[in-house]
Amino acid sequence: MAVLARSTNTQLPATLLAALATLTLLTTACSSDKKAKEPKIGQAAPKTAAAPLPTPSQSTAAAGPPISEADATSTSQAYFDASKKARAARDIHSISEIEAGALLEVSTARLERILKYGDNIGNDEDLAANSNIHVASPQGAPGGDDRWLMSLGRQTIGKQSRGSLGVLRQDKGVGPWKMSFLAFTEVGKDFPIVTQIATVDNKESAASANIYYGQEICQDFANYLDGGSTTTNWGPRAKAVIQEDRNNKRDTEGLAKGGSVTFKTEIRDSEKSPAWKTSDGGKLVMCTTRSSSNLTAGSSPISVTNSQSFQNLNGRTTKWKTLNVVNVGMTVFKIPATPDSPIDIVADSVRALSSDGTPA
Protein backbone atom coordinates (compact mmCIF):
# COMPACT_ATOMS: atom_id res chain seq x y z
CA MET A 1 0.00 0.00 0.00
CA ALA A 2 1.09 3.51 -0.56
CA VAL A 3 0.10 6.63 1.30
CA LEU A 4 0.74 10.14 0.11
CA ALA A 5 1.46 12.95 2.51
CA ARG A 6 1.19 16.40 0.95
CA SER A 7 1.95 19.83 2.35
CA THR A 8 -0.60 22.49 1.54
CA ASN A 9 1.62 25.47 2.23
CA THR A 10 5.26 24.52 1.90
CA GLN A 11 8.02 27.10 1.50
CA LEU A 12 11.38 25.70 0.82
CA PRO A 13 15.00 26.19 1.57
CA ALA A 14 18.63 26.50 0.93
CA THR A 15 20.90 23.69 2.13
CA LEU A 16 22.88 21.38 2.56
CA LEU A 17 25.04 19.62 4.82
CA ALA A 18 28.06 17.92 3.38
CA ALA A 19 30.23 20.87 2.36
CA LEU A 20 33.92 20.28 2.69
CA ALA A 21 34.70 23.66 4.18
CA THR A 22 37.05 25.80 2.12
CA LEU A 23 38.46 22.90 0.15
CA THR A 24 35.24 21.64 -1.43
CA LEU A 25 36.61 18.10 -1.44
CA LEU A 26 33.65 16.08 -2.60
CA THR A 27 31.82 14.81 -5.54
CA THR A 28 28.34 15.78 -4.52
CA ALA A 29 26.36 13.60 -6.86
CA CYS A 30 23.09 15.16 -5.96
CA SER A 31 23.22 18.67 -4.51
CA SER A 32 23.90 22.22 -5.60
CA ASP A 33 22.89 23.90 -2.33
CA LYS A 34 25.26 26.29 -0.66
CA LYS A 35 25.98 25.98 3.06
CA ALA A 36 23.91 28.39 5.11
CA LYS A 37 24.74 29.83 8.51
CA GLU A 38 24.11 27.36 11.27
CA PRO A 39 20.82 28.21 13.00
CA LYS A 40 20.61 28.59 16.73
CA ILE A 41 17.53 26.94 18.14
CA GLY A 42 17.14 27.37 21.86
CA GLN A 43 15.78 23.98 22.76
CA ALA A 44 17.02 21.64 25.44
CA ALA A 45 18.20 18.27 24.18
CA PRO A 46 15.77 15.51 25.17
CA LYS A 47 17.25 12.95 27.55
CA THR A 48 15.09 10.01 26.57
CA ALA A 49 15.52 7.60 23.69
CA ALA A 50 13.16 7.69 20.74
CA ALA A 51 10.21 5.35 20.63
CA PRO A 52 9.60 3.15 17.55
CA LEU A 53 7.16 4.47 14.96
CA PRO A 54 3.59 3.33 15.49
CA THR A 55 2.63 0.18 13.61
CA PRO A 56 -0.92 0.29 12.21
CA SER A 57 -3.28 -2.57 12.98
CA GLN A 58 -2.65 -5.37 10.50
CA SER A 59 -3.00 -9.03 9.77
CA THR A 60 -0.03 -11.27 10.57
CA ALA A 61 -0.51 -13.46 7.50
CA ALA A 62 0.28 -10.93 4.78
CA ALA A 63 0.14 -7.19 4.18
CA GLY A 64 -2.02 -5.33 6.67
CA PRO A 65 -5.23 -3.50 5.83
CA PRO A 66 -5.07 -0.01 4.30
CA ILE A 67 -3.66 2.51 6.74
CA SER A 68 -6.06 5.33 7.61
CA GLU A 69 -5.27 8.96 6.84
CA ALA A 70 -4.99 9.66 10.57
CA ASP A 71 -2.52 6.80 11.06
CA ALA A 72 -0.53 7.89 8.02
CA THR A 73 -0.19 11.43 9.34
CA SER A 74 0.72 10.16 12.80
CA THR A 75 3.29 7.71 11.43
CA SER A 76 4.98 10.38 9.33
CA GLN A 77 5.11 12.97 12.09
CA ALA A 78 6.23 10.31 14.58
CA TYR A 79 9.35 9.65 12.50
CA PHE A 80 10.51 13.27 12.70
CA ASP A 81 9.73 13.52 16.42
CA ALA A 82 11.47 10.22 17.21
CA SER A 83 14.44 11.08 14.99
CA LYS A 84 15.07 14.36 16.76
CA LYS A 85 14.92 12.71 20.19
CA ALA A 86 17.22 9.86 19.13
CA ARG A 87 19.82 12.21 17.67
CA ALA A 88 19.77 14.42 20.75
CA ALA A 89 20.27 11.34 22.94
CA ARG A 90 22.95 9.91 20.57
CA ASP A 91 20.85 6.74 20.51
CA ILE A 92 21.95 4.61 17.55
CA HIS A 93 19.64 1.72 18.46
CA SER A 94 16.56 3.96 18.35
CA ILE A 95 17.62 5.32 14.96
CA SER A 96 17.83 1.73 13.66
CA GLU A 97 14.17 1.26 14.63
CA ILE A 98 12.93 4.18 12.52
CA GLU A 99 15.30 4.32 9.51
CA ALA A 100 16.49 1.89 6.84
CA GLY A 101 18.96 1.60 4.00
CA ALA A 102 21.35 4.40 3.07
CA LEU A 103 19.59 6.88 5.36
CA LEU A 104 20.27 4.63 8.35
CA GLU A 105 23.89 4.20 7.23
CA VAL A 106 24.63 7.92 7.22
CA SER A 107 22.73 8.54 10.47
CA THR A 108 24.62 5.74 12.21
CA ALA A 109 27.96 6.94 10.84
CA ARG A 110 27.35 10.49 12.04
CA LEU A 111 26.31 9.40 15.55
CA GLU A 112 29.34 7.10 15.80
CA ARG A 113 31.62 10.01 14.87
CA ILE A 114 29.95 12.25 17.45
CA LEU A 115 30.26 9.63 20.20
CA LYS A 116 33.94 9.14 19.40
CA TYR A 117 35.11 12.65 18.56
CA GLY A 118 32.50 15.03 19.99
CA ASP A 119 29.96 17.31 18.33
CA ASN A 120 31.55 20.66 17.56
CA ILE A 121 29.97 21.00 14.11
CA GLY A 122 26.23 21.68 14.02
CA ASN A 123 23.88 19.88 11.66
CA ASP A 124 20.78 21.46 10.12
CA GLU A 125 18.71 18.29 10.22
CA ASP A 126 19.48 17.68 13.90
CA LEU A 127 18.28 21.16 14.83
CA ALA A 128 15.23 21.43 12.62
CA ALA A 129 11.56 21.18 13.55
CA ASN A 130 9.32 19.24 11.17
CA SER A 131 5.60 19.83 10.84
CA ASN A 132 2.68 20.65 8.53
CA ILE A 133 2.40 17.11 7.19
CA HIS A 134 -0.85 16.10 5.48
CA VAL A 135 -1.97 12.90 3.77
CA ALA A 136 -4.23 12.04 0.88
CA SER A 137 -6.52 9.00 0.67
CA PRO A 138 -4.55 5.76 1.28
CA GLN A 139 -3.97 3.43 -1.65
CA GLY A 140 -3.99 -0.36 -1.44
CA ALA A 141 -1.41 -2.86 -2.69
CA PRO A 142 -1.49 -6.64 -3.11
CA GLY A 143 -0.80 -8.74 -0.03
CA GLY A 144 2.87 -9.49 0.60
CA ASP A 145 4.25 -6.47 -1.26
CA ASP A 146 6.12 -3.61 0.39
CA ARG A 147 4.00 -0.63 1.29
CA TRP A 148 5.14 2.96 0.82
CA LEU A 149 4.22 6.24 2.44
CA MET A 150 5.28 9.53 0.87
CA SER A 151 5.49 12.39 3.33
CA LEU A 152 5.71 15.96 2.11
CA GLY A 153 5.84 18.63 4.77
CA ARG A 154 7.81 21.58 6.07
CA GLN A 155 11.09 21.70 7.91
CA THR A 156 11.87 24.87 9.83
CA ILE A 157 15.45 25.95 10.50
CA GLY A 158 15.71 29.21 12.41
CA LYS A 159 13.45 31.67 10.57
CA GLN A 160 13.57 29.76 7.27
CA SER A 161 11.57 26.79 6.12
CA ARG A 162 12.05 24.26 3.37
CA GLY A 163 10.00 21.50 1.89
CA SER A 164 10.81 17.96 2.94
CA LEU A 165 10.08 14.85 0.92
CA GLY A 166 10.38 11.59 2.80
CA VAL A 167 9.61 8.02 1.78
CA LEU A 168 8.73 5.49 4.48
CA ARG A 169 8.61 1.79 3.72
CA GLN A 170 6.83 -1.07 5.48
CA ASP A 171 8.67 -4.27 4.55
CA LYS A 172 6.26 -6.79 2.99
CA GLY A 173 3.35 -4.84 4.44
CA VAL A 174 4.06 -5.83 8.04
CA GLY A 175 6.08 -4.47 10.94
CA PRO A 176 7.22 -0.89 11.53
CA TRP A 177 7.36 1.92 8.99
CA LYS A 178 10.95 3.10 8.42
CA MET A 179 12.20 6.21 6.64
CA SER A 180 14.46 5.23 3.75
CA PHE A 181 14.72 8.45 1.72
CA LEU A 182 14.72 12.12 2.75
CA ALA A 183 15.49 15.16 0.61
CA PHE A 184 14.78 18.89 0.74
CA THR A 185 13.84 21.70 -1.61
CA GLU A 186 15.39 25.12 -2.00
CA VAL A 187 13.93 28.23 -0.36
CA GLY A 188 11.07 29.72 -2.34
CA LYS A 189 10.28 26.57 -4.31
CA ASP A 190 7.22 24.35 -4.09
CA PHE A 191 6.67 20.68 -4.76
CA PRO A 192 4.25 19.77 -7.52
CA ILE A 193 1.03 18.16 -6.29
CA VAL A 194 1.63 14.40 -5.94
CA THR A 195 -1.19 11.92 -6.51
CA GLN A 196 -0.11 8.25 -6.33
CA ILE A 197 2.62 5.72 -7.09
CA ALA A 198 3.61 5.61 -10.76
CA THR A 199 3.16 2.28 -12.53
CA VAL A 200 4.66 0.74 -15.64
CA ASP A 201 1.30 0.32 -17.38
CA ASN A 202 -0.24 3.51 -15.91
CA LYS A 203 -2.87 1.45 -14.14
CA GLU A 204 -3.54 1.68 -10.41
CA SER A 205 -2.16 -1.74 -9.44
CA ALA A 206 0.82 -1.04 -7.16
CA ALA A 207 2.15 -4.60 -7.21
CA SER A 208 5.94 -4.56 -6.98
CA ALA A 209 6.38 -5.84 -10.54
CA ASN A 210 4.20 -3.03 -11.89
CA ILE A 211 5.78 -0.11 -10.01
CA TYR A 212 7.80 2.38 -12.08
CA TYR A 213 11.05 3.41 -10.36
CA GLY A 214 12.76 5.62 -12.96
CA GLN A 215 16.17 4.04 -12.36
CA GLU A 216 17.24 4.80 -15.93
CA ILE A 217 17.12 8.51 -15.01
CA CYS A 218 19.24 7.88 -11.92
CA GLN A 219 21.81 5.87 -13.85
CA ASP A 220 22.09 8.43 -16.65
CA PHE A 221 22.65 11.24 -14.16
CA ALA A 222 25.30 9.25 -12.26
CA ASN A 223 27.10 8.42 -15.53
CA TYR A 224 27.04 12.08 -16.57
CA LEU A 225 28.49 13.16 -13.22
CA ASP A 226 31.34 10.71 -13.78
CA GLY A 227 32.17 12.27 -17.14
CA GLY A 228 30.14 10.00 -19.38
CA SER A 229 27.66 10.98 -22.06
CA THR A 230 23.97 11.58 -21.39
CA THR A 231 20.80 10.99 -23.37
CA THR A 232 18.68 13.18 -21.10
CA ASN A 233 17.60 16.79 -21.65
CA TRP A 234 18.51 18.18 -18.21
CA GLY A 235 16.91 21.28 -16.71
CA PRO A 236 18.77 24.32 -15.29
CA ARG A 237 19.20 23.10 -11.71
CA ALA A 238 20.47 19.69 -12.83
CA LYS A 239 22.96 21.42 -15.12
CA ALA A 240 24.09 23.62 -12.23
CA VAL A 241 24.68 20.54 -10.05
CA ILE A 242 26.72 18.91 -12.82
CA GLN A 243 28.83 22.06 -13.27
CA GLU A 244 29.41 22.41 -9.54
CA ASP A 245 30.44 18.77 -9.33
CA ARG A 246 32.99 19.30 -12.08
CA ASN A 247 34.34 22.37 -10.28
CA ASN A 248 34.66 20.39 -7.05
CA LYS A 249 36.53 17.62 -8.81
CA ARG A 250 38.94 20.11 -10.36
CA ASP A 251 39.60 21.68 -6.94
CA THR A 252 40.03 18.23 -5.39
CA GLU A 253 42.64 17.28 -7.98
CA GLY A 254 44.63 20.33 -6.88
CA LEU A 255 44.73 19.06 -3.30
CA ALA A 256 46.68 15.98 -4.35
CA LYS A 257 49.58 18.18 -5.57
CA GLY A 258 50.56 15.93 -8.41
CA GLY A 259 49.31 12.73 -6.83
CA SER A 260 46.42 10.60 -8.02
CA VAL A 261 42.68 11.25 -7.64
CA THR A 262 39.78 9.02 -8.66
CA PHE A 263 36.03 9.64 -8.48
CA LYS A 264 33.07 7.31 -8.74
CA THR A 265 29.30 7.75 -8.49
CA GLU A 266 27.06 4.71 -8.14
CA ILE A 267 23.31 4.43 -7.78
CA ARG A 268 21.92 2.44 -4.85
CA ASP A 269 19.65 0.26 -6.96
CA SER A 270 18.87 -2.12 -4.11
CA GLU A 271 17.28 0.74 -2.16
CA LYS A 272 15.16 2.23 -4.92
CA SER A 273 11.90 4.00 -4.09
CA PRO A 274 8.82 4.10 -6.32
CA ALA A 275 8.31 7.08 -8.59
CA TRP A 276 5.14 9.07 -7.91
CA LYS A 277 2.68 10.67 -10.30
CA THR A 278 2.00 14.39 -10.19
CA SER A 279 -1.28 16.15 -10.93
CA ASP A 280 0.10 17.69 -14.14
CA GLY A 281 0.79 14.26 -15.65
CA GLY A 282 4.49 14.16 -14.75
CA LYS A 283 6.42 12.01 -12.31
CA LEU A 284 8.79 12.44 -9.37
CA VAL A 285 11.74 10.03 -9.42
CA MET A 286 13.78 9.39 -6.27
CA CYS A 287 17.48 8.56 -6.70
CA THR A 288 19.98 7.47 -4.04
CA THR A 289 23.67 7.58 -4.97
CA ARG A 290 27.02 6.88 -3.36
CA SER A 291 29.88 9.18 -4.40
CA SER A 292 33.51 8.51 -3.53
CA SER A 293 36.69 10.58 -3.87
CA ASN A 294 40.00 8.75 -3.40
CA LEU A 295 43.18 10.83 -3.14
CA THR A 296 46.86 9.90 -2.92
CA ALA A 297 49.23 12.77 -2.12
CA GLY A 298 51.96 13.77 -4.50
CA SER A 299 54.73 16.24 -3.63
CA SER A 300 53.27 17.16 -0.22
CA PRO A 301 50.52 15.90 2.11
CA ILE A 302 46.83 16.54 1.52
CA SER A 303 45.59 19.18 3.96
CA VAL A 304 41.92 19.53 4.96
CA THR A 305 39.94 21.32 7.68
CA ASN A 306 36.88 20.28 9.61
CA SER A 307 33.31 20.60 8.38
CA GLN A 308 30.09 18.63 8.61
CA SER A 309 31.68 16.21 6.15
CA PHE A 310 34.73 15.79 8.34
CA GLN A 311 33.25 15.59 11.82
CA ASN A 312 35.71 12.82 12.63
CA LEU A 313 38.67 15.20 12.14
CA ASN A 314 37.54 16.95 15.33
CA GLY A 315 38.17 20.53 14.28
CA ARG A 316 41.91 20.22 13.62
CA THR A 317 43.67 20.90 10.35
CA THR A 318 44.82 17.44 9.35
CA LYS A 319 47.37 16.21 6.83
CA TRP A 320 47.02 12.94 4.94
CA LYS A 321 49.04 10.68 2.66
CA THR A 322 45.81 9.18 1.35
CA LEU A 323 42.23 10.30 1.87
CA ASN A 324 38.96 8.59 0.98
CA VAL A 325 35.67 10.52 1.17
CA VAL A 326 32.25 8.93 0.68
CA ASN A 327 28.94 10.81 0.53
CA VAL A 328 25.38 9.61 0.03
CA GLY A 329 23.15 11.75 -2.16
CA MET A 330 19.36 11.68 -2.34
CA THR A 331 17.81 13.54 -5.26
CA VAL A 332 14.26 14.04 -6.52
CA PHE A 333 13.85 14.59 -10.27
CA LYS A 334 10.69 15.91 -11.93
CA ILE A 335 9.89 14.23 -15.26
CA PRO A 336 7.43 16.42 -17.22
CA ALA A 337 4.43 14.92 -18.96
CA THR A 338 5.56 16.28 -22.33
CA PRO A 339 8.17 14.05 -24.00
CA ASP A 340 11.66 15.56 -24.46
CA SER A 341 10.96 18.37 -21.98
CA PRO A 342 13.83 19.06 -19.54
CA ILE A 343 14.11 16.81 -16.50
CA ASP A 344 15.17 18.77 -13.45
CA ILE A 345 15.98 18.50 -9.74
CA VAL A 346 13.24 19.62 -7.34
CA ALA A 347 14.75 18.41 -4.05
CA ASP A 348 18.03 16.92 -2.85
CA SER A 349 20.35 16.24 0.04
CA VAL A 350 23.97 15.16 0.42
CA ARG A 351 25.15 13.53 3.65
CA ALA A 352 28.64 12.46 4.66
CA LEU A 353 29.08 8.71 5.13
CA SER A 354 32.80 8.43 5.81
CA SER A 355 36.16 10.16 5.51
CA ASP A 356 39.33 8.31 6.37
CA GLY A 357 42.81 7.53 5.08
CA THR A 358 46.46 7.38 6.02
CA PRO A 359 47.72 10.29 8.14
CA ALA A 360 50.89 12.01 6.99
Secondary structure, 3 states (H helix, E strand, C coil): CEEEECCCCCCCCCCCCCCCHHHCCCCCCCCCCCCCCCCCCCCCCCCCCCCCCCCCCCCCCCCCCCCCHHHHHHHHHHHHHHHHHHHHCCCHHHHHCCECHHHHHHHHHHHHHHHHHCCCCCCHHHHCEEECCCECCCECCCCCCCEEEEEEEEEEECCEEEEEEEEEEEHHHCCCEEEEEEEECCCCCCCCCEEEECECCCCCCCCHHHECCCHHHHHHHHHHHCCCCCCCCECHHHHHHHHHHHHHHHHHHHHCCCCEEEEEEEECHHHCCCCEEECCCCEEEEEEEEEEEEEECCCCCEEECCCCCCHHHCCCCEEEEEEEEEEEEEEEEEECCCCCCCEEEEEEEEEEEEEEEEEC
